[in-house]
Amino acid sequence: MLTGRCHCGAVTYEMPEQTIHLALCHCADCRRASGAPMVAWAMVPTDQVKIEGATRIYASSEHGRRHFCEACGTGLFYTNEAVFPGLIDVQTATLDDPGALPPTAHIQVAERISWMATAHDLPTFERYPG
């Protein structure tokens, strides 16, 4: 089992390593909810995720539900019973080892921010540049 948590540690979770899909989502809804240019997701059966701590649920669309820590606001999960019944998406950046589940696809690229297509070409620095 993999483990993860919110920023403040009030919500912790365990999830299986076996996933249905691993994707980087570029949709506008994910961007607005996270404040990031994309969100990494791992989809698993809901009954295989053990969550401890209090989450709040926000109806981000007609059927979409975003689950976040009520203490620090960290986005953790997404459910949509109309599209993905019995499944939950876990934001993999909140895993204790985010590298354990590398994404295998980009989704919703029709809504991708234009500069994300070449973001990997930017200079990189181990820490803040001097």
C-alpha positions in Angstrom: 0.0 0.0 0.0 1.1 3.6 -0.7 0.5 6.3 1.8 -0.1 10.0 1.5 -1.3 13.1 3.3 -2.4 16.7 3.1 0.0 19.6 3.8 -0.8 19.8 7.5 -1.1 16.1 8.1 -4.7 16.2 9.4 -5.8 13.9 6.6 -3.8 10.8 5.8 -4.6 8.0 3.4 -3.6 4.6 2.1 -4.1 3.4 -1.5 -3.1 0.4 -3.5 -0.1 0.5 -5.9 -2.3 -1.1 -8.6 -4.2 1.6 -10.5 -6.7 1.9 -13.3 -5.0 4.9 -14.8 -2.2 7.4 -14.1 -2.6 10.7 -15.8 -1.7 14.4 -15.9 -4.9 16.4 -16.3 -4.8 19.7 -18.1 -8.5 20.7 -17.8 -9.5 24.1 -16.7 -11.4 22.7 -13.7 -8.3 21.0 -12.3 -6.2 24.1 -12.9 -8.6 26.3 -11.1 -9.1 23.9 -8.2 -5.3 23.4 -7.7 -3.8 26.7 -8.8 -1.3 24.6 -10.9 -1.0 24.1 -14.6 -1.9 20.4 -14.4 -2.7 17.8 -11.8 -1.4 14.2 -11.5 -4.1 11.6 -10.8 -4.2 7.9 -10.0 -7.6 6.2 -10.3 -8.5 3.3 -8.0 -11.6 1.6 -6.6 -13.0 3.8 -3.8 -13.3 0.9 -1.4 -9.5 0.3 -1.7 -8.6 3.7 -0.3 -8.5 4.2 3.5 -8.9 7.8 4.5 -8.3 9.1 8.0 -9.2 12.7 9.0 -11.8 15.2 7.9 -12.2 16.2 4.3 -14.7 18.7 2.8 -16.3 18.1 -0.5 -16.8 20.8 -3.1 -19.2 20.2 -6.1 -17.0 21.5 -8.9 -19.4 20.5 -11.6 -22.8 18.8 -12.0 -21.3 15.4 -10.9 -17.7 16.1 -10.0 -16.8 16.2 -6.4 -13.4 17.5 -5.1 -12.3 16.4 -1.7 -9.9 18.5 0.3 -8.5 18.9 3.8 -10.8 21.1 5.8 -7.9 22.4 7.9 -5.2 23.3 5.2 -7.1 23.2 1.9 -4.9 20.6 0.2 -6.8 19.0 -2.7 -6.6 15.2 -2.3 -9.4 13.3 -4.2 -11.9 13.6 -7.0 -15.0 11.5 -7.5 -17.7 11.5 -10.2 -20.3 8.8 -9.7 -21.9 9.5 -13.1 -18.7 9.0 -15.1 -16.6 6.8 -12.8 -18.9 4.9 -10.5 -17.2 3.3 -7.5 -13.8 4.9 -8.4 -11.8 7.7 -6.8 -8.9 9.7 -8.3 -6.1 10.5 -5.9 -3.8 13.5 -6.4 -0.5 11.7 -6.6 1.6 14.7 -5.6 0.2 14.2 -2.1 1.7 10.7 -1.8 4.6 10.4 0.6 6.5 9.1 -2.4 5.1 10.9 -5.4 7.6 9.2 -7.7 6.0 5.8 -6.9 3.3 6.3 -9.5 4.6 8.0 -12.6 1.9 9.3 -15.0 1.4 7.4 -18.2 -0.7 9.9 -20.2 -1.7 13.5 -20.5 -5.5 14.0 -20.6 -7.7 17.0 -21.4 -4.9 18.5 -23.5 -7.6 20.4 -25.5 -7.6 22.7 -22.5 -3.9 22.7 -21.8 -2.2 26.1 -21.2 -0.3 26.8 -24.5 3.1 27.1 -22.9 2.9 23.7 -21.2 3.6 22.0 -24.5 7.2 23.3 -24.3 7.7 23.7 -20.5 10.3 20.9 -20.5 12.5 23.1 -22.6 12.9 25.7 -19.9 16.2 25.9 -17.9 16.3 23.9 -14.7 17.9 24.6 -11.3 18.3 22.3 -8.3 17.2 25.2 -6.1 16.4 28.9 -6.6 18.8 30.4 -9.2 21.6 32.6 -7.7 
